[in-house]
Amino acid sequence: MRKLMIFSSILATMTILNAQPRFTYDDLASGGFAQRSVYGLRSMNDGEHYTTQERDKIIRYSYRTGEAVETIFESPQDFGFTAYEFSSDERKILLTTEPEPIYRQSFRARYCIFDRDTKQIQAISPGGKQQVASFSPDGRKVAFVRDNNLFYVTLEDRIEVQVTTDGRFNHIINGVPDWVYEEEFGFSQAYQWSPESDRIAFMRFDESRVKEFHMNMFERELYPTVYTFKYPKAGEENSIVTVYSYDLTSGQTYQMDTGTETDQYIPRIQWTPDERLALFRLNRLQNHFQLLLADPITGTSTVIYEQQDERYIERVNDETVTFLADGKRFIVKNEADGFAHLYLYSIEKGLIDRITRGEWEVTQLLGVDEPNGKLYYMSCETSPLRRNLYSIRLDGKGKERLTRQEGTYRIAFSKGYNYYISYFSNAASPLTVTLHGADGKVGRVLEDYRLLREKIREMNVPKKEF
């Protein structure tokens, strides 16, 4: 009798377990358990609306109410897009379709333009897939890279212009970085439009002397294929990087003076508001950083800021230097006192003011509201494990913490800095996306997204099966 009871209990337990919903790796990989979120967020020019990408649609929302106002674009049948960018007047949309990954960030894709007035979709070029396509600031042209060469096309008459001609796989790259720069300096576009849309600055990577690496690629085939690419190991030769300015009117290309040393890094190029070219220069040991200002025609350059350290300079990126609209001042983020802080500099006079200070780090500079003399940044002031939003004046006074909960925030500001959307979570709370006024006052909660464990609970799957 006892054996029968034990057998019955085991049978009942197996029946209960078999009745539970089960999931596989494909369920996880398909995104079914991912947190929902607000994707493709773009603030619109009026500062009162934003757009998001929701599957095959681009939808415009009101910051003030959080309600959907308009569907700006809906994909036709069999036309999918993965990203989008507005032109400066917001009448055209650059759509990314059919992406093919290259390295960690880079990819090739077919880029198309959607004209909001004519409702037509047109590929930017018939010559094959492109990389890093982007609108010119005036919205009348699009630049891109194809087969290691830089191009641009005028949207009005569809004339395509090839800026460089020497690009060749595993030898010369124009307009996109080599593997080292993409991996170590975190960018995939190595060209920049000038503010007036009349010039394009670009980086040229000569990787012909870099040694090759052979890697097996397993792509659902019985036998792997071999992919060969330039991969310098520690201490080996890197690409030689040079910087050029291309004049669209004359068709002339001018080389910038980056110094006589070639075994160095140029981790960023950046136009100033008054159409000069800023070059970031870093030695191979990465303990001496210099900011150069170059004339885009003569190529002559001058060092206007530098930082040295016995050990190393924290990774140089887009936030290292931020030029203000007057073209005469810039903000630097550095670790001169052992912590990452913000400093205000003048091109002519050097250091003007220290903006932030304390035994904590500025982790991100979000933007500068120049009309109000204020900037916004993220920091770990309350704890190295937390990120909060602060505002402060350019003279370092009037600091205010705007986010109050203890956890980690990610922030997306509206144009004009009247609103921001926060993405908040901590160890005990699911991701919550909330709309705020710039004063930190909480408005509408856009969505309170559920964590994976909550979906498991809904399915009633025993913990040991996960």
N, C-alpha and C positions, 0 to 999 in steps of 0.2 A: 504493500500500500504506500509505504514511504517513497519507494522508487518511482511509483506512478505519479505521486505528487511532485517530486523533483522534476520528472520528465515533463509534466504538464506545465510547471513554472517556466522551465527553459523554453518550451514551445511557445508559451504565451509571450515571453520576453522577445524571442526571435520575431514573432508576428508583429509586435509593437514596433521593433526597430526597422523591420522591413517596410512597415507602413509609413515611416517618416520620409518626408521629401529629401531627396539626396541631390547633391550637385557635384559637378565635375570641374576639371581644370578649364574646360571651354567656357563654363558658366562664369568663372572668374575672369578669364582673359577677354570675354566679350564686353566687360564693363557692367554687367548686371548688378554687381555688388558695390560699384563705385559710388562715392558721395555725389549727389547732384550739386551743380554749382552754376554760377552765372559766367558763361564763356563768351569770349570775343568782345569784351566790354570796350566800348569807344565813347568818349565824351564828345558831343557835337559842338560846333562852333558857338552856338548861343549860350552854352553853359547851363542850359535848363533841361536838356534832353541827353540821353545816352542810348546807344544801340548795343544789342547783344546778338550773338549767333545762336539760333535755336534750331538744330538739325539743318534743314535746307532753307532756312529763312533768316533774314536780318530784320529785327524788330526794333522800332524806336519807342523809348519809354520816357516818361516825365520824371525828373528828379523829385519834383515837389510832391507828386502823388504816388509815384511808384507804379502807375498804371501804363499799360501798353497804349500807344497813341496811333501807331501806323506800322504796317508791314512794308518796309522799304524795298526789299528784294525777296523773291521766292524762286528757288531753282526750278527751271523747267524739268520735265521728266528726263531721266538719264543724265542729268548734269549735277554733279555734286561738287561742293567746294569745302575746303578745310580752313581757310583764313580769308580775311578781307581787309582792305585799306581804302579810306576815302581820299579823294583829291581835296585840295585846299578849299575849294568852293562847295564841296560835298555833292556835286552833280554827277560825278563819276565814281565807280567803285572798282578797285583792282581785286580780282578774285583769284585765289590759288586753287588749282585743280590738279588731280592726278599726281600727287607728290611721290617722288622716289628718294628714299634716304641715301645719303652719301656717308657722312660721319655722324658725330653726336648731334650737331645742330643743322648741318647743311643738307640740302636736298635739291633735286631738280623737279620742276613742275611745269605744267602748262598754265600760263597766266592769261587771263581774259579781262576785258574792260566791259562793265555794264554801265550804259548811259541811262541815267534816270529820266532824261527828257525824251529820248527816242525809244526807250525800253529795249534796246538792242544789246546783244552780247557779241563781242568780237575778240578774237585772239590778238595779243599784242604783236606776235610775229609768227610767220608760217615756217620758220627755219629750224624747228626742233625745240625741245624743252629748254627752259631757261633757269637761271638761279637769281635769287635776291632782287627781283624786280621791285622798283619803287617809283612813285610819282615825283616829278620835280616840284619845288615849292609853289610854282605858279599853276600847277595842275595840267599843263599843256603837253608834257612829255613824260615818258617812262624810260628809265634806264634798266639794264639787266646785263647779266653775264651769260655767255654761251660758249662752250668749248674753250674755256680759259681766256676769252676775249670780252672786252667791254663794249656794249652797244647802247644806243638810245633811239627811240622812235618818237616822232612828233605825231600826236593824236589827231590833229586836224587834217593832215594830208597823208598820214600813214607812211611817211618817208623814214626808212631805217638807216641809221648811220653807224658804221663800225669805227669805234674809237681806237682800238688796238688791233694789231694783226699778228703779233709774234707769239700768241698763246699756244702752248702745246702741252699735252698731258705728260706729267712727270718731268717737265722742264721749266716752262714759264707759265705763271698764273697772273692774270690781271683782274683786279676788282673783287676777288674773293681770297680769303687767307689759305695758307697751306695747313696741313694737319696740325702742326705744332701751335700755330697761332689760334686756330679754332679751339683746340683742346685746352691750352694753357691760358689764353687771354679771353676766351669766352665770347667770340663774335664770329659771324659768318658773312658779313658784308664789309668789304674793304674798299668801298668808294663812298663819296658823299657829294650830294648836290650843294652848290653854293646858294646862299639865301636869295639871290636874284635870278636863279635858274640859268645863269649864263656860263657857268663853269662846272666841271666835275673834277673833283680831286680823287685820285685812286692810288692804291698801292700795287706794286709789281713785285712778285716773288720769283726769284731765280733759284729754283731748287735743283738745277742740273748737277750740282756737285754733291747733293745729299744722297746717302746710300739708300738702296732699296730694301724693302722688307717684303717677304713672300708669305701670304696668309691663306690658309685653306678656308673656303667659303662653303658652308653646308646649306643648300637652298632646296630642301626636299627632293634632292636627286640621289641616285644610288652612289655616285662618286662625287667628291667635292671638286670645285674649280679653284684655281689659284688666282688670288688678287694681289697684284704687285703695286706698291705705292711707296713714296718717299717717306722714310721714317728715321729721323736722326735719334740715335740713342745718346745718353748722357755723355757730354764731352766731344761728340762727333760734330761735323760741320752742319750748320743750319742754312736755311735759305738766305740769300742776300736780298734785302728789302730796300726798294727805292720808292719815292713818292713823286707823283706828277700832278700837274694841273692842266686840264684840257679846256681850251676856250671854244665854245660852241660856235661863236660868230666867225672866227678866223680859221678854225680847224687846227690850230697850233697846240702842241703839247710842250709843257715846260717842266723841267726837273727841279725839285726842291732840294735845297742844301741840307742834308741830314748829317753832315760831318764826314770825316775821312775814314772813320772806323766802320767796318762792315759786319764784324762779329758782334752785333748788338740787336736790340729789339725796337720796333716802332709799333707799340701795342695799340695806338689809336691815332686817327687824324680827325680834325674837327674844324669846321668853319666858324669864324667869329661873326657876330652880327654885322660888322663893317667890312666883310668880305676879305679878311685875311685868313691865312691857313695856320691853325695850331697843330704842331707835331709833338707827339709824346715820344720821348727817347729814353730808353732804359738799357743800361749796360748788361752784358751777358751774366754777370754775377748777381744782377738784380738788387744792387744796394745803392745805386745812384740814378735818380730819376731827374730828367730835365724837360721843361716845357719850352718849346721853340715857337716863335711867331715868324711866319714866312710870307713874303710877297708872292702872290700866285703867278706873277708874270716873270719877274727877275729871278725868283727862286731864292733870293738871299734871305737868311734867317738869323734871328737873334734869340738868345736864351733869356727868358723873362722870369723864370722861376726854376729852382732846383732843390732837391732834397737828397741827403745822403744818410746812410745808416751803417754801422759796423757790420750788421748781419744781413738784413734784407729790407726792401721796401714792400709793404703790403701790396697785394695784386692790384695792378693798374687797370681801371675800367672806366666806363662812361661817367661815373660819379667822381672820379679823381679831380677833375677840373670842370667847372660850370661857369661859362661866360655870361655876364649880365647884358641886358639889352643895349646899354650905352657903348658896348665894345671896349670900354676902358677899365672895367673891373671884372674880377673873376673870383669864384669861391673854390677853395682847395680843401679836400679831405685828406688829412695825413695823421701820422702817429708820432709827431715830433716830441710829445711829452709822455709817450708810452701808451696812450689811448687814442683811438680814432676820433678826431674832432674836426670842426669846420672853422676855416679862417678866411677872411675877406682880404683880397689883394688888389692893388692897382698895377696896371701894366707899367706905368711910368715911375711910381713911387715905392712899389713893394708892399709890404704888410701894412694894412690899414687898421684892422681890428680882429681880435679873436672873437668868434661867434659863440662857440660852446666850450664848456670846460667841466672837468670832474673826473672821478675815477670810474668811468663807464665809457661805453663806445657808442658813437653814432654808427648805426648799421646801414642806413640808407638815407640819401637825400632825395626827397620826393618832388620838390619843386620850389620855385621862388615866386612869390606874389609881389612883384616889384612895385606896382602902384600903391600897395599898402606897406611896403618896406618890411615884409615878413617872409620867412621861409618855413617849410614843413619838413620834418625828418622823423625817422624811426630810431629808437635807441633801446639799449638793454639796461637803462638806468635803474630800474626796479629789481632786476635780476638777470644774470646771464642767460637764463632759460626763458625769458619773456621778451616780447617786442611790443612797444607802445608808441603811439603817435604824439609828437610834440610840435608846437609852433614857437617861434622866437623871432625877434627883430634882428635886422642885419647888424645892429650895434651890440648884439649879445644880451639885450635886456628884454624883459617881458616874456620870459619863457613860461609856457603853459602846457600841461599834460592834457590831451584831448580825449584819449581813450582810457577807460576806468577799470575794466575787468582785468583780472590777473590771468594772463595767458599769452597767446601769440596772435598778432594782428597782421594782416596784409591789407594795404590801402590803395584805392584807385580814386584819384581826385577828378572833379569836373574841371573843364576849362574855366578859368576865372576864379577857381578855388572857393566857390560858394557851397559846394556839396562834396561829400566823398562817400564811397561805398567801402565798408570794412568787411573783411573775411576773418572771422574770429573762431578760435578753438583752443581748448586746453585738455588736460588729461582726463577731465571728467565731463566735458561738454562736446557735443557734436558741432560740426562746422555750422556757423550762423552767419548769414550775409545780411548786412543791415545798412540802411540809408541814413546818413547824418547830415546836419548842417555843418558848415566849416567851424562853428564854435563848439563842436563836439556834441551838441544836443541830438539825442537819438530820435530819428523819425520812424519811418515804416520799416518793419522787419520784412525783408524781401522773401526770405525762406529760411526755415530751420531744418537743415538737412540731417538725415539720419545716418548714423554710423553703420558699419558692416554688422556689428554685433546685434543691432536692433533688427536688421533684416533677418538675421539668423533666428532671433527670438520669434519673429513673425512666422517663420517657417517651422518653428518648434523642433529644430534639429538639436539633438543632444550635443553638449559642448565637446564631448570626447570624439565626435565624428568630424569635427572641424579641423 
